[in-house]
Amino acid sequence: MTSDECRAAGKLPVIVMLDNVRSLNNVGAILRTCDAFSVQEVVMCGITGTPPSPEIHKTALGAEDSVAWRHVEDTLAETRRLKAGGWHICVLEQTHDSVPLQDFVVAPGERYVIVCGNEVHGVMQEVAEEADTVIEIPQEGMKHSLNVSVSAGIAMWHFFSAMRRAMK
């Protein structure tokens, strides 16, 4: 399948939003995972780097050409715009009222935005406050922290598997 054919193929109603992700390697890894799970689009916000970039290509392995992506300066404004357009905003973050990922039910017919945050500071507080749902990946161990590309991949798998099951 060519990049153009992949872009034209049916996509899941899922957008992955990157809120000020610093590492170009993480951006590339997320693009590659979005390709694997038929994500509709990646929205890169703020300081998040964009293709073309040798560092992004190193981990994306061409997914920067097969996955629709765009850059916006303001994460909060884009979150509000998507929410007003009927998208369900899911912030991937650890908070006091977060829902464990395995307990989050992906509703048939719903459109979702998975917001992933900065490697050090996470998702901006103002963006988290706009969320319809804050989702947490339960963890053990000392760090209680995963790399943003790993977290994004785990969340995407949850949405992908639920949506594919609903299609059968």
Secondary structure, DSSP 8 states (H G I E B T S, - for coil): --HHHHHHS--EEEEEEEES---HHHHHHHHHHHHHTTEEEEEEETT---SS-HHHHHHHTTHHHHS-EEEES-HHHHHHHHHHTT-EEEEE---TT-EEGGG----TT--EEEEE-BTTTBS-HHHHHH-SEEEE----SSS----HHHHHHHHHHHHHHHHHHHH-
